[in-house]
Amino acid sequence: MKRPSKLFLAAILIALSPVGHSDEPALLLDEKFDTALSPEWFWGLGTWTAGNGVLRGFESGERRHGPVKMRKLALTDATIECEFRLERGARFAGIIFNGSQERGHLVHLVMGKDQLRILAHPKMGETLELLKEDRPLTVGEWHRVKMVFSGPQLTATIDDHSVSATHACIAEEKLTFGLGGDSGGPDGEKAGALEFRKLRIFGNSGKASPQK
């Protein structure tokens, strides 16, 4: 009886190997914020700087709107992790997800110094409050946030406190996301600022897309 060839045995080992069949979330984005932002951070309001591991923003300019910085990254089921800090008069930090330009906003996590909210946008120009909970945040301290999208459900964990909300629009494809909030008003950096760091995004399907 012939012994199996080395090539045959190697083929069996490769077939049985877990490589390529992992259910582990795939890392899609790992932002260090230690250099200037890439062109994928394509739009924003207010003044934003990146350096020393921190993305920092505050309201500025003639348009009365809190600072926001948008990035391109297509997502469906995904996990988003980062840390954020409110400085001085800043009222809230937020992470918002959008569809196409015609579709507009999809879902928004609002982390205020007094309240936690999840907002859905079933259609352009419409806002539906899915969750509102009194939950104070200490101004001037770093806080952790983790968002997990799974179909129509969003689970958000701020520090060690978790909340969930469900709506059909949460399951829609997210083409861009933004970091921002209310930094304290039009007096610029002296009024307050928002800071973000350690931003990582995982695709829960296990399929990675190249970072840009």
N, C-alpha and C positions, 0 to 999 in steps of 0.2 A: 504493500500500500504506500502510495506516495505521500510524503510529508507536505503540508501546505507551504506554499512559497512565502518568502518574506513580504513580497508585494501584496499578496492576498491577505496576510495577517495585518499589514499596515492599513489596508482598506477597511478591514473590520474595525480596527481601533478608531479610525477617523469617524466611521459611521456611528460608533457608540459614544464618541466624545461629546460632552455638553457644549463645546464651542459652537456658536452659531445657533444654539437652541435655548439660550439663556432667557429667562423671564425677568432678569434684573432690569430695572429702568435704565434707559440709555441716556447718557449725559449729552444734552443738546447745547447747553450754554454754561460757561463758567467765567463770569465777569470778575476780573481782579480790580478794576478801577485804579490801576497804577499808571496808566498812560492815557493819552487823549482818546476819546470815544471813537469807535469805528463808524464808517458811513451808514451802517445798519441802524444806528441811532439817528434817524432821519429827520426828526422834527421836534420842536419844543417851544414852550413859552417860559419866560423868565430867564434867569441867568443860571447856567449849570457849569460846574467844573468837576473834573475827575482827576484824582491824584492821591497817592499815599493810601490806596485801598478804599477810598470813599468817593461816592458820587454826591455832590452837594448842590442844592438848588434853592433859589428864593425868588419872590415875585419882583419883576422889574418891567419897565417899559410902559407905554401909554395904555395898553390893553389891560383892563382890570380883571385879571384871571390868575389864579394860583399857579405856581410853577408845575410844569409837567414835561417829561421827556419821553418820547415814543421810540420804540424799537421794532423792527421787522422780525418776526419769527412765527412761522405757522405752527399751530398747536391744536390738538383735540384733547385727548386724555393726557394729562401732564401733571407734574409736580413742580411747584415753584418755591424756592427757599431764599430768604434773604434776612438781613437785619436792618432796622430803621431807627432813626432818632428824631424827635421833635426838639427844636431849640427855641428858647425864649418864648415868643408869642405865637409860635406855630400851633395850629389847632388840630390838624389831622394829617396823616399820611395815607396815600391810597395807591392801589394797584388796579389798573383798568385794562380790560381786554376788548379789542374791536374786531369786527368783521371787515368786509370790504368798505370802500369809501361810501358806497351807496347804502350799505347796511348800517354802518355806524357802530355805536357802543353795544356791547353784549352784556357784560357783567363787571361790577366794580366792588372791590373790597375797600371799605373806609374804616381806618383805624384812628379814631379820635382820642383826644386826651380824656374825654368823659364817656364816649359811646363807641360801640362797634356796630357796623352796618354792612349788609350785603344788598346791593342794588342790582336788579335785572333790567334789561332794556329789550322788551319783546319786539319792538319795532323802532324805527328811527323817530327820535323825539319823545319817546314814551319811557317813563321810569316807574318801576315797581319795586317797592321796598320789601324784600324777602325776609330780612331779619334786622331787628334793632334791639340792642341790649346795652344797658348801662354797664360800662366796664372801664374804669379809669386806667390811664397810662401815665407813668411818671415822665414828666418833661425833662429832657437832658440826659436820659439814660437810654442805652441801646436795648431794643426789644427784638425778639425773634418772631418771624412769621413763616408759616408753611401753608401753601394752598395745594389741594389735591383735587383735580378735575377728573371725574369718572362718569361719563355719560351726562345725564342731566343734573348730577349732584356735584356741589362744591363743598368741601370740608376745609375750613380754615382754622389753623391753630396759631394763636398769638401767645408767645411765651409757653405756658403749659395749659392754656384754656382753649378748648375746641368748640366750634359751632359748625352747623351744616345748613344748607339750603338747597332746594331743588326747583328747577324750572327748565322747560324745554330749550330755552335760548342758551343755557349753560353748555349744552351739548354741541352747539354750532362750532364750526371751525373758527379759530381765533387766528387772525393774520398778523396783528400787531398787539403790543402791550405797552403800557406806560407806567412810569413811576412819577409820583407827584403828590399834590395835596394843597393845603392852605398853610403858607409859611408865616402868616401873621398880618398881611395887608400890604398896601402899596408903598410903604416906607422903606422897602428894600431889605437888605441884610440886617440892618439894625433892628428891624421889627421881629425877625426870626428867620429860621431856615429849616430845611429838611435834609436829612442825610440818609444814604443807603449804602450798604456794603455786603460782601459775601453773597452775591446773587448767583444762584445756580438753578438751572431748569432741566428737568428730566422728562423724557417721553415715556409714558407708562406702557406703550406698546412694545418696548424693548428694541425699537428700531431707531438708530441714531441718524441725525442729519448733520452734515458738516458744519462746524462753527465758522462764522465769518467775522 
